[in-house]
Amino acid sequence: MRAIGYRTGAPTISGPLLMATYLVIGAFVAATHHYFGHLHVAKQYGSAVLAVLLWPLLFLGINLHIH
């Protein structure tokens, strides 16, 4: 019989924590690729949002700037 509160197996990471970590890394990567510089028009904001959400593509050399 197990004691109350006893857990077995590997620790788990909650969904919101994983999503927040993904977005923080995305913001950092987008900033290092200059997606936050000179945000004046909607296209530039759209490019920044895409860069944060799709940051792994930046490492493949894909340009996410909206022209």
Helices and strands as residue ranges (DSSP letters): H 15-32, H 42-53, H 55-58
